[in-house]
Amino acid sequence: MSRLTPIASRLAIALDDEYLRMQNEWFFKWHFIGKDGPVEIDAFDGKRMTFGNVTFWGTIQQIYWETIQRYLRKKVGSIFDGLEQELDRYPVETRERALNEAREIVCQFVTKIRRAAIEKDRVLRGNGFEFPLERDQGRWEGSRNSDIESRIAVLSDIYCNTTIEVQGKEMSLKSMMIDNLSLVKKDGSLVRDNIPGRVADRQIVTFAHDLPIEPGDHFLRRLPSELVEDFVVIDAQYTAKVGAIAPHFLVNVSRSNMPVAAPQTAIQNITNVFHGANSRVNIGSTDRSVNVAPVVSVEQISAFLGQVRPVVAGLPDTLQKEISGPLATLESEMKEPEPSQSKIRTALQSIKTVVEGAAGNLMAAGIGALIGQILG
């Protein structure tokens, strides 16, 4: 087994020590809340809770679960804050490897704390001889695997910004993802909208590596003016992950004869994918087209969740509770082979309605703006 990077090695040792500390101090103290003398337990909000001669039931159980979730959410945040301080000291290759190692180490630590919380809850609900079945009463916002993946992705984007050669020029991955593209098949059917990529001369680069790109397909690029450019696919070269560079397509294209134009005239007989939820255009022909609504892609939802998860904890508790359900729906649909557009749009609209009611909250306003961009 290869040795860990110095960053990951230090992190593994620190989290092993932290787990033992939590077992020996925080979890252990809960055994004494039913005694006569007062017991002080860290609330992880800058205060300490005092219990004495109480039963682990009702409100006390609720406090227990709220507190351990608060601890884990804040601990995961502090872990990644610490990683960020260290990454600058190492070359890109080491940073990428360290983040991959950190992902596993943090996930393992979180799993151990959650297991400890579940087991301690079971013991505390028992009578010393008989113990009920285990139950997990936590929602674990901010410390789920998806939250950890999101933090890893953000740090990777910032500190592992490797380059790729396009038309003989070295371009950073981050700088490449500035064009808003749509893939349209030869028959005019929309495959996907809002594809991040980069148009460079006669080549398009995109890390949406699951696209079914074929010669003769069209990439439409929306310009700031709301006009669109049309590029016809000549061939698509797929490259698997190499080192820190994710799988990607280098697509050779030619600009179509159609000049930059409004969406309605950009490509004849191709569904208009830019205006309205069910827009289409027919030029000099009978309308035999299929009414295609713009698809909210998995990439869009993944990017949205990646931006929202880190700031949810900063929202008021009532907002967090109201949007937790729709956020869980989005995460669930991302795992489906064929995500339900209906469920995705309903969840997004629900979140948008909630955050729009939080007047004066900048984070809520930012979330609403993101959803507005996705829904159009």
C-alpha positions in Angstrom: 0.0 0.0 0.0 1.4 3.4 -1.0 2.2 5.9 1.7 -0.1 8.7 2.4 0.8 12.3 1.5 2.0 14.4 4.5 -1.3 16.2 4.5 -3.4 13.1 4.6 -1.1 11.4 7.2 -1.4 14.3 9.6 -5.2 14.4 9.0 -5.6 10.6 9.7 -3.7 10.9 13.0 -5.6 14.0 14.1 -9.0 12.4 13.4 -8.1 9.2 15.1 -7.2 11.2 18.2 -10.4 13.2 17.8 -12.5 10.1 17.7 -11.0 8.8 20.9 -11.5 12.1 22.6 -15.2 12.2 21.6 -15.6 8.6 22.9 -13.8 9.2 26.2 -15.2 12.6 26.9 -18.4 13.6 25.1 -20.2 10.3 24.6 -19.0 8.9 28.0 -20.5 11.9 29.9 -24.1 11.0 28.8 -24.0 8.0 31.1 -24.1 10.3 34.1 -27.0 12.6 33.2 -29.3 10.5 35.4 -27.1 10.9 38.5 -27.7 13.5 41.3 -24.7 15.6 40.6 -24.6 18.0 37.6 -22.9 16.9 34.4 -21.5 19.5 32.0 -21.5 18.5 28.3 -20.2 20.6 25.4 -23.0 21.9 23.2 -20.5 22.8 20.3 -22.0 26.3 20.0 -19.7 28.0 22.5 -21.8 27.0 25.5 -22.0 24.0 27.8 -25.1 22.1 28.8 -25.7 21.0 32.4 -27.8 17.9 33.3 -28.6 16.3 36.6 -31.0 13.5 37.6 -32.8 13.5 34.2 -33.9 10.6 32.0 -32.7 10.1 28.4 -36.1 10.6 26.9 -38.1 13.2 24.9 -36.5 16.6 24.8 -33.2 15.2 26.2 -32.9 12.8 23.3 -33.7 15.6 20.8 -30.9 17.7 22.4 -28.5 14.8 22.1 -29.1 14.3 18.4 -29.1 18.0 17.6 -25.8 18.5 19.4 -23.9 15.6 17.8 -25.1 16.7 14.3 -24.0 20.3 15.1 -20.6 18.9 16.2 -20.1 16.8 13.0 -21.2 19.6 10.7 -18.8 22.1 12.3 -16.0 19.5 12.5 -16.2 18.7 8.8 -16.2 22.4 8.0 -13.1 23.0 10.2 -11.3 19.9 8.6 -11.6 21.4 5.2 -10.7 24.9 6.4 -7.5 23.3 7.7 -6.8 21.4 4.5 -7.1 24.7 2.5 -4.4 26.2 4.7 -2.0 23.3 3.8 -2.7 22.8 0.1 -0.7 25.8 -1.1 2.5 24.4 0.3 2.5 21.5 -2.1 2.7 21.0 -5.9 -0.5 20.3 -7.9 0.1 16.6 -8.2 0.4 16.2 -4.4 -2.7 18.4 -3.8 -4.8 16.2 -6.0 -3.6 13.0 -4.3 -4.0 14.5 -0.8 -7.6 15.5 -1.6 -8.5 12.1 -2.8 -6.9 10.6 0.4 -8.7 13.2 2.5 -12.0 12.2 1.0 -11.7 8.6 2.3 -10.3 9.7 5.7 -13.0 12.2 6.4 -15.8 9.8 5.2 -14.4 7.1 7.5 -14.3 9.5 10.5 -17.8 10.7 9.9 -19.1 7.1 9.7 -17.4 6.2 13.0 -18.9 9.2 14.8 -22.4 8.5 13.4 -22.0 4.8 14.4 -20.9 5.9 17.9 -23.9 8.3 18.1 -26.4 5.5 17.1 -24.9 3.0 19.5 -24.8 5.4 22.4 -28.4 6.4 21.8 -29.3 2.7 21.9 -27.5 2.1 25.2 -28.9 5.2 26.8 -32.4 4.1 25.9 -31.8 0.7 27.6 -32.1 -0.3 31.2 -28.6 -1.7 31.6 -29.7 -5.2 30.8 -32.0 -4.9 27.8 -31.5 -2.5 24.9 -33.8 -1.5 22.1 -33.1 -1.6 18.4 -30.7 0.9 16.9 -32.1 4.0 15.2 -30.5 6.9 13.4 -32.3 10.2 14.3 -29.9 12.5 12.4 -30.3 14.2 9.1 -26.6 15.0 9.1 -26.7 18.1 6.9 -23.2 19.3 6.2 -21.5 16.0 7.0 -23.0 13.6 4.5 -20.9 12.0 1.8 -22.4 14.3 -0.8 -21.3 17.3 1.4 -17.8 16.0 1.7 -17.7 15.4 -2.1 -18.8 18.9 -2.7 -16.1 20.4 -0.5 -13.5 18.2 -2.2 -14.7 19.3 -5.6 -14.5 23.0 -4.6 -10.9 22.7 -3.3 -9.9 20.7 -6.3 -11.2 23.3 -8.6 -9.3 26.1 -6.7 -6.0 24.3 -5.9 -5.7 21.6 -8.6 -6.4 23.7 -11.6 -4.4 21.7 -14.1 -4.0 22.5 -17.8 -4.9 20.9 -21.1 -3.6 21.6 -24.5 -6.1 22.9 -27.0 -5.0 24.0 -30.5 -1.4 24.1 -29.3 -2.2 26.4 -26.3 -2.1 25.5 -22.6 -5.5 26.3 -21.1 -6.5 25.9 -17.4 -9.5 23.7 -16.8 -11.2 26.5 -14.8 -10.8 29.1 -17.6 -12.2 26.7 -20.2 -15.6 26.3 -18.6 -17.0 29.7 -19.7 -19.3 28.9 -22.6 -22.9 27.9 -22.3 -23.6 25.2 -24.8 -26.5 23.0 -26.0 -26.2 19.8 -27.9 -28.8 19.2 -30.6 -29.0 16.1 -32.7 -29.3 16.1 -36.5 -33.0 15.5 -36.3 -33.5 18.6 -34.2 -34.0 16.9 -30.8 -32.4 18.5 -27.8 -30.0 16.3 -25.9 -28.9 18.7 -23.2 -28.9 22.4 -22.4 -26.5 24.5 -20.3 -23.5 22.4 -21.0 -20.3 24.0 -19.6 -17.5 24.0 -22.1 -15.1 26.1 -24.2 -15.2 27.0 -27.9 -11.6 27.6 -29.2 -11.2 28.2 -32.9 -12.5 25.0 -34.6 -12.6 22.9 -31.4 -15.0 22.6 -28.5 -13.8 21.2 -25.1 -16.3 19.9 -22.6 -16.0 17.7 -19.5 -19.6 16.5 -19.9 -18.1 13.2 -20.8 -21.4 11.2 -21.1 -22.7 13.2 -24.1 -23.8 11.1 -27.1 -21.9 13.2 -29.6 -22.0 12.1 -33.3 -20.8 13.7 -36.6 -23.4 16.0 -37.9 -24.8 17.0 -34.5 -24.9 20.7 -33.6 -23.5 22.6 -30.6 -25.2 25.9 -30.0 -23.4 28.6 -28.1 -25.5 31.3 -26.4 -23.8 34.7 -26.5 -24.3 37.5 -23.9 -26.4 39.3 -26.5 -28.8 36.3 -26.4 -27.9 35.5 -30.0 -26.6 32.1 -30.7 -23.8 30.6 -32.8 -24.1 27.2 -34.5 -21.3 24.7 -34.8 -21.5 21.4 -36.7 -19.7 18.4 -35.2 -17.0 16.8 -37.5 -15.8 14.3 -35.0 -15.5 13.9 -31.2 -12.4 12.6 -29.5 -13.0 11.2 -26.0 -10.1 11.1 -23.5 -10.3 9.1 -20.3 -9.0 10.5 -17.0 -5.3 11.1 -17.1 -3.7 12.1 -13.8 -5.6 15.1 -12.4 -7.4 15.7 -15.7 -10.9 14.5 -15.7 -12.5 12.6 -18.7 -13.4 15.0 -21.5 -14.3 15.5 -25.1 -12.3 17.4 -27.7 -14.8 18.0 -30.4 -13.7 19.2 -33.9 -16.4 21.4 -35.3 -17.0 23.7 -38.2 -19.0 26.9 -38.0 -22.3 26.5 -39.9 -23.1 28.8 -42.8 -25.8 30.4 -40.7 -24.5 33.7 -39.3 -24.9 34.6 -35.6 -28.6 35.2 -35.2 -31.6 35.1 -32.9 -32.5 31.6 -31.7 -35.6 31.6 -34.0 -33.4 31.7 -37.1 -30.2 30.0 -35.9 -30.8 26.6 -37.3 -33.8 25.7 -39.5 -35.8 22.7 -38.3 -33.9 22.5 -35.0 -35.9 22.9 -31.8 -35.5 26.3 -30.2 -33.8 25.6 -26.9 -33.3 29.1 -25.6 -36.6 30.9 -25.0 -39.4 29.6 -22.9 -40.1 26.2 -21.4 -41.8 24.8 -24.5 -40.6 27.0 -27.4 -40.1 25.8 -31.0 -39.7 27.3 -34.4 -40.8 26.3 -37.9 -39.6 28.1 -40.9 -41.6 27.6 -44.1 -42.9 24.2 -43.1 -45.8 22.5 -41.4 -45.4 22.1 -37.7 -44.5 18.4 -37.2 -42.0 19.0 -34.5 -42.1 17.5 -31.0 -42.5 20.1 -28.2 -39.4 19.6 -26.1 -39.0 21.4 -22.8 -35.4 22.3 -21.8 -34.0 19.5 -19.7 -32.5 20.3 -16.3 -29.3 18.2 -16.5 -27.6 16.2 -13.8 -24.6 18.4 -14.2 -26.7 21.5 -13.5 -28.2 19.9 -10.4 -24.8 18.7 -9.2 -23.3 22.1 -9.7 -26.3 23.7 -7.9 -26.0 21.3 -4.9 -22.2 21.9 -4.8 -22.8 25.6 -4.4 -25.7 25.4 -2.0 -24.5 22.7 0.4 -21.7 24.7 1.9 -24.0 27.7 2.8 -27.1 25.9 3.9 -25.8 25.8 7.5 -25.7 29.6 7.5 -29.5 29.9 6.7 -32.0 30.4 9.5 -33.1 27.0 11.0 -36.6 27.4 9.7 -35.3 27.8 6.1 -33.0 24.9 6.5 -35.9 22.6 7.6 -38.1 23.8 4.8 -35.6 23.2 2.0 -34.1 20.0 3.4 -36.9 17.9 1.8 -36.6 19.4 -1.7 -32.7 19.2 -1.5 -33.0 15.5 -0.6 -35.3 15.0 -3.6 -32.7 16.5 -5.9 -29.9 14.3 -4.4 -32.1 11.3 -4.8 -33.0 12.0 -8.4 -29.3 12.5 -9.3 -28.8 8.8 -8.5 -31.6 7.6 -10.7 -30.8 6.2 -14.2 -33.5 8.5 -15.6 -34.1 11.5 -13.3 -37.6 12.8 -13.2 -37.8 16.3 -14.7 -41.1 16.8 -12.9 -39.6 16.1 -9.5 -36.5 18.1 -10.2 -38.4 21.2 -11.3 -40.9 20.9 -8.5 -38.1 20.6 -5.9 -36.2 23.6 -7.4 -39.4 25.7 -7.4 -40.2 24.7 -3.8 -36.7 25.9 -2.7 -37.0 29.1 -4.7 -40.4 29.9 -3.1 -38.9 29.3 0.4 -35.8 31.4 -0.1 -37.7 34.2 -1.8 -39.6 34.7 1.4 -36.4 35.3 3.4 -36.2 39.1 2.8 -32.7 40.5 3.4 -30.9 37.2 3.6 -28.0 37.4 1.0 -27.4 33.6 1.0 -31.1 32.9 0.4 -31.1 35.5 -2.4 -28.1 33.9 -4.0 -29.8 30.4 -3.9 -32.9 31.9 -5.5 -30.8 33.5 -8.3 -29.1 30.2 -9.0 -32.5 28.4 -9.4 -33.7 31.2 -11.6 -30.8 30.7 -14.0 -31.5 26.9 -14.1 -35.3 27.2 -14.6 -34.9 30.1 -17.1 
